[in-house]
Amino acid sequence: MTQDIGLTSLGGYIPRLRLQRKSIAAAHQWLAPNLIGKAKGERSMANWDEDAITMAVEAARDCLGKDDDRSHIDAIFFASTTMPFTDRLNAGIVAAALTLESGIQSADIASTQRAGTSALIQALNAVGAGTAKNALVAAGEHRRSRAASAQEMDFGDAGAALSVGTENVIAKFIGAHTETVDFVDHFRGEGEEFDYNWEERWIRDEGYSKIVPKAIAAVLEKTGVRAGDIDHFVLPCVFPRLPQSLAKKAGIDPEKVRDNLALQCGEAGAAHGLVMLVHALQDAKPGDKILALQFGQGCDALIFEATDLIGSMADKRGITGSLAQGRQEDNYMKLLVFNGLVEWEQGMRAEQDNKTALTTLYRNEDMIMGLVGGRCTKTGTVQFPRSRISVNPNDHTVDTQEPYKFAEKKAKILSWSADFLSASKNPPNHYGMITFEEGGRIMMSFTDVIPGTVDSGMEVDLAFRIHSKDDRRGFTRYFWKAVPKVEAAAGQTAQAAE
């Protein structure tokens, strides 16, 4: 009997910071008053220590759950057009952060807005061919844009992840079709910082309106699914009402078109197709059919049918949960500073050459990238970093430690400090000692902090973030940071108000 291939889990991540578009428009009123027409809603804005990789990692952690045994994943596909490294396996960094096994397949999928859906198709094909049993697809996008451009208003930062397999399928894969057309609606050449965009009417009329319908017709014909059976129509598009028009043209009820999240998040490039798919899955009911499309030098089209297990995803943060965790940001200058779009005085403490010791990074990869410490097999004492000698004060055993993963463990702030002296893109710089419920403590930086709310005893989540950058050599260093829990911070704010 042939097993159903499909999606087995989902995850999503949208940065907490939501820059109000009216703040962007106000900053440019003197220069580009026309931007006021795009000033509705908000766009997600990555913190200074977030990028495509860190957002993909957070989405993948949501997808895989709190169980730190991830040995069942045997393939990973990372999709983005804003990967931090041009010649280094970015998927390998994601895999290291997730503590995946070294014997997995891995690949970076890039260079097109279809990267996310194309990665998903590759994962589905790999599982269908038997070359992978459980594949993970993770996408993240962090695009930079010129000040006072339409893209500055339209773009948003986000990540999404989906796992593919044949067991516990939440959405059965019905079929897919790809149209590959070298239609250049925009491009970013080698060494360029920003996209170059062509005329909007041309993109709408010659691009979307001619290529997308062909992909829809082909996938419906391949699968035998009727247009009227589609319950969720997913198409990332910045042109208002165009998805509804294309759906109607294909015989699909325009009411089935999914919200593109423009007012709450913005358009997350190569990740946005998966972002919207995850969002649709979180609303889907058993039997619902989802048509997911992504335009970009052609068009990908995939059809899924939700199974009775779709309800098991209720505990996932996904995109719905990420949207609910937004934090309003009105300071437009943060967008410029966080994205390196303005030169600013960082002070003498930032004047240091931090060359990365690649040998040390390799030898301690599981500790640095995966936050793996040690557990003494004799006394049970947990510690970070792992070492030959146990820190147990009553029994300094030697060579008794086994790997112990901290990233998914519950933790609280033991002690903390905040200062304006150390170099930081988002002062004051918060850091402190984190203690874990099951034992062990680590000194680490804090991120996504609401100043004035941090206190000892507050619960924290752990997040994989950028630690620092070696701008001289173009190397990004990663480590884990503590994120004071939003609800805990909100509770302390309420207490302070009383």
Disulfide bonds with the S-S distance in Angstrom:
none
